[in-house]
Amino acid sequence: MTQTASVPRSPPRLGFGTKTLYGVGSVAFGVSSLGLSSSVLQPYLNRVIGLPALWVGTAIMLTLMLDALIDPMIGHFSDKLRTRWGRRHPLMYLSVPLVAVACFAFWNTPPEWGPARAGPTLILLLVLMRLAVSFYEVPSQALAPELAPDYNDRTGLFSYRFFFGVVGGLGMNVLLYRVFLSPEHGGILSRSGYGLYGLTAGLVMASTIFLSSIGTHRHIKTLIQPPVRKVPTAQVVREVWGTITNPSLIVVMLSGLCSGVSMGLSGALSQYFYVELWGMKAAGVSLIGLAGVAASLFGVALAAPASRLLGKKRAMLTLFTVSVVTTALPQGLRLLGLAPANGSPWIMPFLVGDFFIATTLAITGFIIISSMIADVVEDAAVKTGVRSEGLLFAANGLLNKFTSGIGVFLSGVLLTVVAFPSHAAPGTVSPEIMRHLSLLYLPVTAGMSGLSILVLVFYK
């Protein structure tokens, strides 16, 4: 028997304070994206802990795939949850203590543990950390179309979300390389430096998640509260299937399948390239992070005007295309012998400028495509009669996480193929090894990114 839902009050127009508090929670996602990214995990587990590169790539791939399977379950559970604190906030609050404990424990295993003992423990903690982040991130994403039901307002709200996410991730990147892994703390392979990072990251994530959850709590009474429905399991399965097979969502998911391979591979190898191919120290890598923070400001500012000027779809396709070309440019020029030489005064402006442009365009594109996914939520609700924000956002990330894991696994394969020396001191790896790695890496990442853009042409 279906119960009648209480009709929520009309959602007030969101002010600067609410948008800011909602966005602040994405600092946690940004920090976790850095800490759980293969760009940090791969060298940490491989070069600091001492696990073989192929093992590390396989482990990261499997934990990403497990996370991808769990996220839709969390999303669906969140859609069906009914409490006096609404559908989303109970899970968001639950993530606060979990993320703090898991993050600290992961980066602070006892130094006397060898790879054989530390490896299994770290994998379990990695799974727990991903799960803890998902308890916040999946419901929080689903909250956006409820807070901002207007078609154009969603782009603005997602701009706040991406801004704080990028600032959180790249800001922590600066701290990691300029403070925790500085020469004073032992350099780029310092185990104690990673430990300090884990403590700081855990506290930052827990506090920003709590602040965002409290800051949006007062809106619970105005959010959509679908009626409690008691339906047969077969009907639930049909509704879920009808939601995740929305044609526009399938296009976005297929695009994510292609881009996930590229992002997973590039993320896993970025530190290797910065340190060994370009000859950067930790301070230099941190400048890349600072450029990303600045790019986030420009990306957020560009999203709404670009969306209005070109339309969401055309703007997103244009921005991603130029971003992919810009991203591939430095290594392409290095392979052709046209890039500035290591040690040249032009090397840092060249790399920082290129990263700034590529990141600005990519962030703007991701803001717009997130707004487009929120539009799919409304389209699916009209067609199925069921609101499934949590399931839709989680389903969109499913294939991307699967293929990101494959990309990370491929990084381990490439490092093994080129015989990359795991315990080599930073900056001592043979240029021929790095050239070989770049020749294998660049066609895969550029090709998969290009294919992901081509698929998005079919978005309706």
Protein Blocks (a to p, Z undefined) as FASTA:
>chain_A
ZZddddddddddddfklmmmmmmmmmmmmmmmmmmpmklmmmmmmmmnopafklmmmmmm
mmmmmmmmmmmmmmmmmmmpccfkojmlmmmmmmmmmmmmmmmmmmmccfklcfklmmmm
mmmmmmmmmmmmmmmmmmmmmmmmmmmmcfklmmmmmmmmmmmmmmmmmmmmmmmmmmmm
gmknnpjmlfklmmmmmmmmmmmmmmmmmmmmmmmmmmmmmpccdddddddfklmmmmmm
mmmmgfklmmmmmmmmmmmmmmmmmmmmmmmmmmmmnopafklmmmmmmmmmmmmmmmmm
mmmmmmmmnojklmmmmmmmmmmmmmmmmmmmmmnopaccehiaklmmmmmmmmmmmmmm
mmmmmmmmmmmmmmmmmmmmmmnopacfklmmmmmmmmmmmmmmmmmmmmmmmmmmnopa
fklcehiacfklmmmmmmmmmmmmmmmmmmmmmmmmmpZZ
